[in-house]
Amino acid sequence: MTPDSLLALLEDQTVMLPLACSVVAGLLIGIEREFRGKPAGLRTHALVCLASAMMTLLALRMDQWSVSLPPDTQIITDMSRMPHAILTGIGFLGAGVIFREGPSVQGLTTAASVWYTAALGIVFGAGLLELGAIGTVVAILVLILFRLFQRVMPPRPVIRLDVVVPQDSPLDGNVLSTVLTRIGLTAGPISWSQDVALAQRRYKLLASGLDQRIDCDAVARAVRETAALHKLTVVPLDRDTGN
């Protein structure tokens, strides 16, 4: 390596432009993840995209490699192996940001964004700059606009309640719905059953809410304070929240 060769490389737009585009794409996607406070943020996405672009350029420029081979050696190359290796390796990095928090699985969206950023780096490294630019814009729209759309969608069930009360208890379906509303939950259809022999009534329902992180103790406390109970079961539903 000489100063002249280094300067020539810096002036080579077929190399520097894909690398610059990959950094910008990684930064744009990483900003959204950084703003959300996710474990893989701006620097991670930028480095993943840049590294993928560099490795792709490396595979495309095998004729420039410094290597000594025996005479009459034949080299058979398959450029598709490098993207396959990149995306496979990124899978391990993505798995590191997925974790379970209570009833929810967190980090799937971040893992997908890391994998997608690596794919963008491959696209830029292959010289398909327009396709990479379109892919970057689409990724940002998915991460930002779809989150806004998700907020106006109907809330999903987050807990299952099973409440058993004495026959003469003031607690009924309407009272139970009101209690859940006060703590930010919406009661779904309520099933009702009666055991004449034991003189008790039973209510079963699913409750939905926008916040997937449900404090079961708070739910149980709110229901217990309403009336005397024979039995109360609060079961969080296993939901994939992505993020």
Summary of the structure (lengths in Angstrom):
residues: 243
radius of gyration: 27.9
end to end distance: 44.6
largest distance: 96.4
contacts: 715
relative contact order: 0.13
helix: 53%
strand: 18%
